[in-house]
Amino acid sequence: MEPTTIEQEIRREQEYVDRVYTRLDEMVERVAEVRRDGHARGLLDYTGEIKEDDYRSLFERDALVDHAVRRLAVLEAQREGLVFGRLDQRDGEVRYVGRIGVRDAEHEPLVIDWRAPAAATFYQATAVEPMGVVRRRVLRCHGQRVVGIEDDLLDPQAAPPHMHVVGDGALIAALTAARGRRMRDIVATIQREQDTIIRAPSSGVTIISGGPGTGKTVVALHRAAYLLYTERRRLQGGGVLVVGPSPVFMTYIERVLPSLGEHDATLRSVGEIVDGIVATRSDPYDVAVVKGSLRMRRVLSRAVREAAPGVPRELRLYGAGRQLRLDADELAAARRAVVRRNRYNRARTDAARALVAALWRKVGEEAGVPREDFIADVTSRDAFWSFVQAWWPVLRPEEVLAWLADPDRLARAADGVLRPDEIDALARSWSTTDEWSVEDVPLLDELAWLLGEPPEPPRPQDPDDTDDVRIGDVNADAAPAREADGYAHVLVDEAQDLSPMQWRMLGRRGRYASWTIVGDPAQSAWPDPAEAARARDAALGDRPRREYQLTTNYRNSAEIFALAADVIRAVDSDAPLPRAVRTTGVHPTHLDGEPLADTLRDAVARMLEEVEGTVGVILPTARQAEATSWLDGLAADDRVVVTTARASKGLEFDAAVVVEPEAIARESPVGTRTLYVALTRATQRLVTVGGDEKWRARLGELVTRSPSDETRDSSGHDGPAAGAP
C-alpha cells in the first residue's frame, strides 16, 4: 500500500472528525448557556417571605443547573479520541462509532455511542459472520487528530472497487503500545467475547473469570459504563459501587469510566468501604486470616454483649420510700436479657425497662405501693436516668474493637472460638498501633451492624414510656442499618481474594443490587476457598447467575507467560490458564550479584532504556521499606512504580523487575500464587533479581524450549483487535 493512499484516507477521516468536534463545541456552548440561564433564575430580589411558587422556581433552577453541569462534564471529557470507529455497511450506510453519541443540528447521528444497539456490530461482526458489515475501521487519534487507521475487511465479496483497506488491523498497535500509570479504556478494541459480557443482562449476578491479562477488569468497567447508559434511571438513583483490592489499584483504574463518559460511580478499595475510614495497611498473613474468618462473627457478637469498660457495677437509688439496689450479678443478668433480643445502641429504653423490672422483682409487694406507682416513682428520678446513660452508653464500632486489644477481654469474647495463639496475635495487632488495617474494616462494619444506629432520644421523664415493663418490646432488627439499602449495582474486582468477613461487608452494600464479580481462582490469596464461597453465596442470595470465562492473555508475551504458568502449575496443576496471544522471542532474564541493591538498580536502569512506558519493581513485603533507598533517584522517575507482590494485583507494566521470587513464594501458604501474579504484570520485559540455584535452573530450562502450545494463541481473532487492558 502506497503511503499516499494511507495519507489520503487519514485526510478524509480527519475532515469528518473535525466536523464532529465542531458540533461538539456547539453542544458545549449550548449546555453552558443552559447553565447560565439556570443561574440567572436564582437572581431574584425578594423583599418579603418566599412563596411556594418561588420555592418551586428555585427547585427547577437547581435541577436545571445540576443537569447542565453533569452534561457539560461528559462533553468536556470527550476531547481525547471521541471518534474511534467506522462501519461501512453492505447497504452503503456509513456509521461512525465513538465514546458518546453526537447529532448534528438536524438531529441526524454524526457519531453513535459505542453502547447503543446500532454500534454492537462494531464489536460482534467477524469475517465468518459479518452481520452486514463490509469494512470495519479503527481510527487511532491523538487528541483531536487522526494519526492512524487500521482496517478489517469482513465481507470482500461486497466491497466496492474503490474501497481501500489499510493497516494490519489494530491488534499489534493495541498490544504493543506503551503503558502509563493509569489503565486505558479498550473501547476501540473490544473483542467479541468481551462484548458479549459487556452487554449481558444487568439482572442477577454476572461472574467474569479469567487468567492474567485477559482484560477482566477493563471489561467489567466497560460493562458498568454500558449499564449506566442502558439503565441510567435505576443506576443513577441507587448508585454504582466499584470495589478493588487497594488504593493503588483504584488510582490505576480511576480514569476508565470518565473516559467513557460516566462520572456516576463510586470507586473504593476494600479498606475504604466504611464511610470515614481509609485503611491502607495490611496485617501480616496469619493475623489477616483470623480477622477475615467467619469465626470473628461470634467473637464480635460476644464483645458487643459485654459491658463497656468503666460502666457502673452497682445501682443504688432511693425510690418508693426506700433504698433500692442492684448488684453486679443482677445488672449482668439484666444486660444479658436485653442484648439477647436487641441491637445494643437501639436498646437503651429496653435497658431502662429491664432495670425497673429487676428492681420490682426484688422489692415486689414490700414496696408498699402499686406496681404502676413504683414505676412512676423510679422513672421520675434524674438519678435513675443518669445511671441508665452511664450503664448503657452509646457505643461506636471503633471503641468496641479497640477494647479487644485487652488480652483478657478478647479471651472472654473468643473463648472456644479462637486458639490461644490466635488470640495473642489479634490482641497484639490492636495494641501496637492506632491505625486500622484493611482487615479491620469489615470487623468495624460488622460491629456497626451489631450495635445499630441509636434511635431518636426517648422522653424518659414520661411515665407512659415505662408503663409496661416487658423486656425486649423494641426489636432493633426492625430498623435495619442505613447501608442495607445499598447500591443498585456492585462491581467487585479481584473477588478471589475477598475474605468471608469482607463478603459480609459488601453484601450489606448490595442487598438489593445487581452484581458484576471479577476474579481468577488461580490467583486467590484466601486459604479456604470453600469458606469464602459460602460467605459470597450468602451475600449474593438466590439471584440468578451467569458465568463467563475469558481465555486469551493479551498482556504477556508467550515467553513471559510460560514462566508464570510453570510456577502456578507446581501448586495447581488443574488451573485453567489463558493462552498468550503473541510471541516476541524475548525471554525472561535473571540477574544475580551482590549487593542485591546494586543489581536491582542496574536492572531497573536497563529496563528504563529498553521500554517506553512503566517499569514495575515488585518486591517481597519485607523488602518494601528498603526499595526506595536502593533505587535512589530512579524511584523518583514517574515511570517507575515500586510495589509489593501482594499489592501488584490488577496492575500492569511494560517491564517488571521481580525481586527475590522465592522469598515472595515463602511469604505465606499462598505465596506461590502471589508469585504467579507478580510474574504476569509485564507486557514486554520480565527480569528476576536475586534467587537460588533452583530458580535459575527453572528459568534456564524454560528459555531452552519454545513457549508451550498452552500459552500460544493458534486461533484467529474476532473483533477489531484484542481487548488489551
Protein Blocks (a to p, Z undefined) as FASTA:
>chain_A
ZZklmmmmmmmmmmmmmmmmmmmmmmmmmmmmmmmmmmmmmmccdfbdcdfklmmmmmmm
mmmmmmmmmmmmmmmmmmgokbacdcddfkopacdddfbdcddfkopafbdcfkbmklmm
mmmpcfklnnopabdcddddehjacfbdcdddfblmlpcfklccedjbjklmmmmpccdf
bdcdfklmccfklmmmmmpcfehjadddddehklmmmmmmmmmmmmmmmmmmmmmmnopa
dddfbfklmmmmmmmmmmnopakbccddfklmpghiacfbdcdfklmmmmmpmklmmmmm
mmmmpccehiafbdcddeehiacdddfklmmmmmmmmmmmpcfklmmmmmmmmmmmmmmm
mnmmmnopafklmmmmmmmpmklmmmmmmmmccddfklmmmmmmpmklmmmmmgokacfk
lmmmmmmmmmmpcbdcfklmmmmmmmmmmnopadddddfklmklmmpccehkacfklmcc
fklnmpfbdcdehklmpcfklmmmmmmmmmmbccdddddfklpcbfblmlmmmmmmmmnm
madcdddddfbdfkbcfklmmmmmmmmmmmomkbccdddfbdehiacdddedddfklmmm
mmmmmmmmmpmbdcdddddfklmmmmmmmnmmmmmpmkbccddfklmgoiacfbdcdehk
llmmmmpmklmmmmmmmmmmbfkbccdeeiafklmmmmmmmmmpccdfklccfbdcedjb
dcdZZ
